[in-house]
Amino acid sequence: MRIGILGGTGPAGKALAARLAASGMEVVIGSRQRERAEEVATALVGRWEGRPLALEGAENAEAAAADLVVVATPWDGAAPTAASFASTLAGKVVVSMANALAKVGDELQPLVPPRGSVAAAVQQAAPAALVAGAFHHIPARGLANLDEPLDADVLVCSDSDEALVATIDLVNRVAGLRGVAAGSLSNAAAIEAFTAVLVNINITHRVHSSIRLTGLGEGRR
């Protein structure tokens, strides 16, 4: 499967790109500037020399043409970016991973973006796309370190059964991650907002904590 990451040169995007490529997937890191995307792809391959990372850098238009697309731009750019490629994204599974957060005093607090969540705004911007929300609670630093094993559940929400299944399958291809169906896209508001709690915990305790759900049993999603 060929995965495209729109806005893939930021911390979250390039971390996910490296982890997906390390899991055997072909990944296109997208950017508004091809040169920047190519630099990031080359740097990731060089950093993890010896690992067969199928990474390439390209303009966002090429990333949007992939089989499955992840929107990894800053939260306020997610919907405009999706809108600019709405026709290309039509009928395609699109994963929104951004969180709307703002620093208030000494802590990060959640914002309420248009439509209530970033994922819902992406769906409105690309109405024919099959949008899912996922990867909100995985710290970018831990995701980027391929020598660090992962152990986390990834909550996945969507109004499309196809997007839900495809996104959970994508998550499950990454060692140490388990995709968990978390309801309709309306739940993205609560999922995204909870990221502020996790970030503040990580800052306070100087850790890279994520979410692990109990009571599901092995293999349940």
Summary of the structure (lengths in Angstrom):
residues: 221
radius of gyration: 16.1
end to end distance: 21.5
largest distance: 46.7
contacts: 774
relative contact order: 0.14
helix: 43%
strand: 22%
